[in-house]
Amino acid sequence: ALESADDSHPQALENASQAIYDLFKAARIPDEVASAVVNAYAALPGNNPAVAVRSSATAEDLPDASFAGQQETYLNVSGPGAVLEALQKCWASLWTARAIGYRNRQGIHPDGVGLAVVIQLLVPAEAAGIMFTANPINGRRDQVVISASWGLGEAIVGGKVTPDNLIVDKSSGKVLQRDTAEKTIQTVCVNGGTKNQPVPVNLRSVPVLSDQQAADLAHFGTQIEKLYNMPMDIEWTLMDGNLSIVQARPITALPEPEIAISDEFQMPDPKGRYMRISIVELLPDPVSPLFDTLGLEAINRGIGILCKDLFKMPDDGLLTGFITTINGYGYEQISFTPRQWWAILSRMIPHTPYMMREGVPYWQDVAHPFYLQTAARWEGKYLPDLTPTELLSGIQEVTDAFGKHLGALMGSTMGPSAGSEGLFTNLYQRLICREGDPPAATFLMGFDNIPIQGEKMLYDLAVWSREDERLSNYLLRTPTEEIHFRLSGLLAPGGIDVKVWEDFQARFRTYLDNYGYSIYDMDFAKPLPMDEPGPILEQLKLFIRGEGVNPYERQREYRERREQALAKVPPRLKGLKRWIFEKSLNWAQKLAPLREDGLAEIGLGYPILRRMLRELGQRIAEADTIEEPDDIFWLEFPEVQTLVDELESGIKVGNYRPAVRERKALWQGRKRLTPPSQLPEGKQKYMGFNIEAHLAGGSGGAEGNTIKGVPTSPGRVTGIARVLHGSEDFDTMQPGDILVAGITTPAWTPLFAMAAGVVTDIGGPLSHGSIIAREYGIPAVLGTGVGTKFIQSGQRVTVDGSAGTVTVLDRESSKAVR
């Protein structure tokens, strides 16, 4: 029956549900089960007592999905026959149309669900309600929130009545806030069931609970929370002045508590200079505590290794803290001590020619293979068999290899690539370019690199998918999250040939194996495309529809433009100008593809690194130290080391739950800030050089409805803005939208095929987003500093990639940014 269930066709869900219900109805409850239920019911006090028959499914109350109301509960059931009938209906309710569709949308496979039925004496309540032992609105754990109404709780749960709402201080029991509603409907018991009837007029505006009853209820809730060691969602009743608890389950999707956040960015060195440039552009958000204390340390060590190997600088921690965090955000320190300056002048500058000559081979032949081999060695191990100490060793090894690889990238490809492109562009514009000549970027476009190879592979998959009409129709009409869920399952969607679906799964998995490690964000706490392939599937749909640009044709077109430019400009150059042109162009053309390859492969080791961290997180969670495996990302690395020692020694492990909750809340608060592009703010020159073009627009706000940034890809376009804060927002992007983001990395490339223009907070003319925008021929303004704060999704904006401005046309809905 489930093979024909299609979420996009409600009738198909209803048909599948009815078929399953008929099977349950026709089936006989096993004698041993029926006998056990009847005997247990007979042991309850009273003659044929009224009971509540409640469903409890294995897929209910997950961290991100409550499944509330998806299965049935029957109240005021009396008699053995009626109880057995309600039991059978509860079992069947696991397969209602809404339950099947909801599980599919949440990615829960049907093979992994089951349902238990709880039968308990019914409290014929005068009043009832729901209690949360944490505030579900602001996440505060020191508050209890209570909803209360007259009659049975069914009216509140079913949304049929507006209840009284109270907020109670958890420690003192004091009612902090009370909103008494006009309660017009109540659910009451009738023979063999329940019904809704009007609340008596004299009770409608009367508070259901007194302050003392609210305090008593909050006290019960606190005890239950301590029992389960987590915030709880509790159903309660009131009868003859007595409070009863009838159900308790974890609160789902509880926000982290809000805390006061300082907007001061205090420099570690008050006399120092810090900038959000270069590799820090790949960290648009505050970094996780683990990346701060493990990842950034590895990067700094990698930079030290680069300086030692290529610049022959002393290996004594001279450049310790080159990448640091200020108020949670990544910054590069660009001020140096006298000793550091001496090392730069006496070692680094004299060895720069050697670095320019040997930098690329060092990355290609030393750092990159070392990173790849280290990751592969740990990929070959079966993680559940490893001890915590072995897992920690693997985590450190892969992270160190990542740091060495990134340090090599910064010194040998990313920095020189940006420098070579900037040098060629500057020389070309000043000495060579005439009116009617192509822009400098034309000479550097059309080359092959890893992101383009990935795009072509995805395009090939779209062409192949079009050959099967049923497959292509399914992919186009089905929500992306459901396709992702189906890809990990064993069953083919209804109507699609099993072999075709298996072939599609294999091809898509091959794509993810080859390109799914590309990072959305350099913080390894963030998911990878192989974890959240939403934008990849959206680009696949775009290609299947025949929209977007064929990457083969686009690359060929830019290659032809480059060849035409080379046929036009160099022949007219003579002597020194020709030599300057050829030397600077050859250098830029050699490094440009390598830069994109290097950026794309930053995350080579992230899949195994994240799996090892989660495996270790699972061990720590099982020791009752953190709530879930992913909470390991909210620990500092020295804490992880201590926990591993405690796990190995068998001593009691400390409780880090409160610290993790506080750090998550701190991260959320910091994310709302706009980090200055440089500290101290306002200085536009460094060592006599104007750095304004390489800085974000800063946090100084906007002029009217226009913000300014760096013009990085020419053209002008008006469209609907789509503000994306991370991969979790990618599914909101629609073809023709203006992409607005903190930054873009190679993993964001699929979105460029959908975007009409690009706006970012961070970046400059040589950033990844600039290069890709020019490849796609769409206007881009980078480095606005405040784009994601000033612009709201759904607003109409005009992006002028030539002038470097972004104008919000819906002025009444724009906000000033401070």
Buried (B, 14 or more C-beta within 10 A) or exposed (E): BBEBBBBEEEEBBBBBBBBBBEEBEEEEBEEEEBEEBBEEBEEBEEEBBBBBBBBBBBBBBBEEBBBEEBBBBBBBBBBBEBBBBBBBBBBBBBBBBBBBBBBBBBBBBBEEBEBEBBBEBBBBBBBBBBBBBBBBEEBBBEBBBBBBBBBBBBBBBEEBBBBBBBBBBBEEBEBEEBEBBEBBBBBBBEEEEBEBEEBEEEBBEEBBBEBEBBBBBBBBBBEBBEEEEBBBBBBBBBEEEEBBBBBBBBBBEBBBBBEEBEEEBEBEEEEBBBBBBBBBBBBBBBBBBBBBBBBBBBBBBBBBBBBBBBBBBEEEEBBEEBBBBBBBBBBBBBBBEEEBEEBBEEBBEEBBEEBBEBBBEBBBEBBBEBBBEBBEBBBEBEBEEBEBBBBBBBBBBBBBBBBBBBBBBBBBBBBBBBBBBBBBBEBBEEEBBEEEBBBBBBBBBBBEBBBBBBBBBBBBBBEBBBEBEBBBEBBEEBBBBBBBBBBEBEBBBBEBEEEBBEBBBEBBBEBBEEBBBBBBBBBBBBBBBBBBBBBBBBBBBBBBBEEBBBBEEBBEBBBEBBEEBBEEBBEEBEEEBBEBBEEBBEBBBBBBBBBBBBBBBBBBBBBBBBBBBBBBBBBBBEBEBBBEBBBBBBBBBEBBBBBBBBBEEEEEBEEBBEBBBBBBBBBBBBBEBBBBBBBEEEEEEBEEEEBBBBBBBBBBBBEEBBBBBBBBBBBEBBBBBBBBEBBEBBBBBEBBBBBBBBBBBBBBBBBBBBBBBBBBBBBBBBBBBBBBBBBBBBBBBBBBBBBBBBBBBEBBBBBBBEBBBBBBEBEEEBEEBE
